[in-house]
Amino acid sequence: MRLRNMVCWTALISAYVDNQRPGKALQLFRQMQMDNVEPDKVTLTVTLSACADLGALGMGEWIHAFIRRKQGFSSDLSLNNALINMYAKCGDMKNGRRLFDSIQKKDVTTWTSLIVGHALHGEAKEALELFEEMKAMNTDPREMNSGRSSFSILPNHVTFLGVLMACSHAGIIEEGKHHFISMNKDYGLNPRDSHFGCMVDLFCRAGQLKEAYDFISAMPVQPNAVVWRTLLGACSLQGNIQLGQEVRRKLLELEPNYVGDYVAMSNIFAAKSMWDEKMVAREQIKQRRAPGCSSIEVGSGISEFVASAFDHPLSNNIYEVLRNLTVTMRAHGYSPELSSLKEY
């Protein structure tokens, strides 16, 4: 296109965000600025979503400063919600809370963004207190259809996802059960896969693997592989071979070729010193995939790494930093768990 207006840029930026390519979305936003096309509220809201996905706090702060300079932008609730979400996802809960407190008329997204942010960063107490504060402002949900209710902000599926994550991180099983029941009983929200997954994670973090298995077995919908895999991971951590094998059989019916399940079983065998079984599991892994690769973006370049590889041009520097880090960690009392790394 020879002439590109703000609508064209926004449509393309939004498409990249929706298709899980936030890095490309930010690159287009910068290019849009270089073409002297000024963003509107929609463009900024979408771009803040990309910042949240990437943890790009610097760009998010720049957009916040831009919003302050533009007349009428600072009072836009959708923009403020996007800013709170960005700060929360990037770990800057202080600025997220400051912005939250400055908003006079909040909606469910405003409350939910901060609740989820606290939950994601392990601040369970803050998340649950905020949820109780939100509920205290509302009319009893049973009166919502009686004609007596005033304006209320009712929690949605995402709100309860944040609440259940907070309970999981804090190991508050009974309160987690209460909220899980309440979302349907008090608010008419049917639990989704993510809510069931949070409950399984709650039981697993508390070491209640049998309860997690019973919960999955009693689910009113077909449990997906992610739910079973959460339990398998907990079995791996606790070396529960009997339950782990049962869960593995369930996963073979759902996703028989998922390599991570072989890794979990390999670790369970190692924890029980079943080295022959571990070796079989490791051989199955090698037959099913090439070594996994990690990547990191630094500046304008992307570097890829495979375990024990030395082909990166800065590998000597990287391994030197790792050695120093290991020495520092051990000096502070860290003792690595090596049972799953036993040589045959």
N, C-alpha and C positions, 0 to 999 in steps of 0.2 A: 504494500500500500504506500502510495506516495505521501498521503496525508493521514496521519494517525491522531485521532482525538482521544480525550480522556476515557470515553466509553470503550474504545478498542483496547486500550492498554489495560483497563480494569477487567475486561472480559478475559483477557489472556492470563493476567496475573491470577485471577480467581480460578481459572481452569487448572493452572499448575498447583495451586494450593489444594484444590479438591482431589487432585490425583497424586497427592503425597510427594510433591516435588517443591517444597518450600524454598530450597536454595535457589532454584531457577526463578521462582516468583520474586525473590528479593533482587536478583540480578536484573530482572525486567523492570522492577520499580526504580532501581538506580538509573537504568537506561532511559526510562520515561522522564526522570528529572533532567538528565543531560539533554533531552530533546525539548526542554522547556515546556513540558506539559504539566500543568498544576493538578495534583490529585484532589478529588472531592472526598466526602465523608465515606462513601462506599469503598473507594480505593484504599483509604487508610485503614478501614476496618478489616478488609481482606488481608492487607499487608501485615497488620498486627497479628493476625492469625498465623501467618508464615513465621513471624518473629517468635511467637510462642512455641511453634513446632520445633524450631531450630535452637531455641534458647539464645536468640540474638538480642541480648539486652541492650547493647549499644544502639542498634538501629531502632529498637522500640523506644528508647529514651529520646532519640532524635525526633521521631514521629510525635511523641508527647509534647516536646517543645514546639514543634510546628503547629500542633493543635491549639496550644495556648495562644499563639500569635494570631490565629485566624478567628475573626469575629463570628460568634455563634457556634463554633465547633466545640468549645469546652462544655457547653450545656447539653450536648447530644448524648443521650443515654446509651445508645448502641456503641458509640465511640468509647465512652467511659468504661462500659462493660468489657470491650475488647482490650482496653488498656489494663484493667484489673486482671483479666485472664493472662495477658502477656507478662505482667510483673509476677504473677503467681507461678506461672509455668517456668519462668526464668529464675525463680528462687528469691526474688526481691520482695518478700512479704511485707517489709516495712512500708515501701512506697505503695504497694497494692492496698494495704490497710488504710494508709493516709488518704488515698483517692476514694476508697470505699466510704470513709467517714465524711468526706466532703460532699457526697451526693445526697441531696435532700429527698428525692423520690426514687427509690430503688425498686427494681423488679426482681423476679425469681432468678434471672440470669446474673444479676449483680451479686446476690447472696451466694448463689451456687458457685460462681467463679472463685470466690474467696474460700468457701468451704472446701472445695476440691483442691485448691492450692495448698491449704494447710495440711490436708490429708496426704497429698503427694509428697510433702516434705517431712512427713512423720510427726507433724504437730497435731496430734490427735485431740488433745485437750482443747486447743484453740478452735479446731473444726467443730467439735461437738458443742462447745459453748456457743459458738456462732449459730449453729442449727437451733439450739434451744432459744436463743434470742429471737431468731426469725419466727419460730413457732409462737412465741409469747406475744408477738404483734398481731397474730391472726385470730380470727373468730374460730370457735370450735367447728371443725369441718362438718360435723353432723348438723350444724345449723345453717350451712351454706345455702340450702334450698328452702329454708323456712321463711325467707324474706326479712329476717332480722339481722342478717350479717352486714357488716360494713366492708370496706375494701380489705381484701386479704391477699397475701402472697403465699400461695401453696407450693410446697416442694414438688419437684418433678423427678423423673427417673434419674437424671444426672445428679440432682441434689442427694438422693438416697445412695447413689454410687459413691459419692464423696464421704457420706456418713459411714457407710459400711467399710470403706477403705480405712477410715480413721479408727474404727473399732478393731479392725484387723491388725493395724500397726500397733495399737495399744494393748492388744490381747484381751479386750473386753468382750468376752463371749456372750454373757447374758444380755448385755445392752445391745450387742449386734443382733441377737435373736429377736429382741424386742422391736428394733427398727425394721428388721426384715418383715416381720408380721404386720407392723403398723403401716407399711407402705401400701399394702392391699386393703387391710381392714379399715384404716382411717382415711385413706386418700384414694382408694380405688385404682391403685397402680399395680399392674401385674408384673412380677419380677421378670427380668430378662436374663439372658445368658450371663451378662456381666455381673448381675447381682448374685446369681447362684455361684459364680466363680469367686466373688468376694467372700461369701459365706464359707466355701470350701477352704479358701486361703486362711480365713479366721480360725477354723478348726485346726488346720495344719500348723499354723504358726504357734498355736497353743499346745502342739504335740498330741492332739486328740484325733489320731488317724482313723480309728474305728468309727468315731462319730462322723468324721468327714465322709467315710465310705457309706455309712448308713444314710447320711443326708443326700448324697448323690443317688443312691439306689431308690430313694423315696421322691426324687424330683418328678413333678407332674409332666415334664417334657423330656425328650430324649437328651441325655447328657452329651455334650460335644467333647471333642478330643482335648480341648484346652482345660476343661474341668477335670477330666481324668488325669491329665498330664500334671496339673497342680498337685494332685495327690501323689503321683509317682515321684515327683521331685522331693516331696516331704518324706516318702519312704526311703529315697536315696540318702537323704540327710541323716535319717535315724537308723538306717541299716535294717529296715523291716522287710526281710526278703519274702516272707509268706504273703503279706498283703501286696508288696510290690509286684510279685509274679501274677497275682490275680488282676491287678490293675493293668499290667502289661497285656494280659489276654484281652481285656476290654479294648485297649488301644489298637491291638492287631486287627480287630474287627472294623475299626473306624479309619485309621491311617497306618496301614502296615509298613509303609516305606519311610516313615519319619525317623531320621537317624538319631535325633536327640534322645529318643526313648531307649535306644541301645546303649547310649552313653550313661543314662541314669541306671540301667540295669547293671552295666559294667561296674559302676561305683558301688552299688549295693553288694555285688559279689566280692569286690575288693574289701569292703568293710567287714565282711564275714570270712575273709581270708580264703575265699573260694577261687583260687587263682586260675584253675583250668577253665571254669565257667567264664571268668573275666576275659581270658584270652580268646575264647570263642566269640564273645560279644564284641571284642575289639576287632577281630577279623571280619565280622559281619559289617562293622562300620566302614572299614577300609574298602570292602567290596561295593558299598553303596554310594560312596561319595568321595570327591577330592577333598583335600584339607580345607578347612574353613578359613576365610579371609576377613581381616578387620581393616577398616579404612578410617582415615581422619582427614578433615579439611583444614589446612593451614594456609591463611592468605588466599591466594587464587589457585593453589594446587591441592591435589588429593593424593595422599600416600597410602599404599596398601601393604598389609603385613600378613605373613603366615608364620605360625609358631616355629621357632628355632631357625628362621631364615636369616641370612646375612647379606642378601643381595641389595638392600637399601643403601644408597650412597652415604647416609649418616648412621649406619648400623653401629659403628664403633662408639659414637657419641651416645646413641640410644642405650646400648647395653651398659655403658659406664654409668649413666643416670640410674638405670635399674639396679645395678650393683650397689650404688650409694644409698638408694632407697631401701634396699633389702637390709643393709647394715643398720640404717637408722631405725627401721621397724623392729629388728631384733634387739637393738639396744633399749627399746621401749617395752620389751617383754613379749613381742609377737613370736608365736611358735607355730609354723605352718603344719597343716594336717597332710601327712604324706602317705597315708595308708593306701589311697587309690593310685599311687604312682609307683608301687612296688615293681621292681624288675623281675622278670621270669628267669 
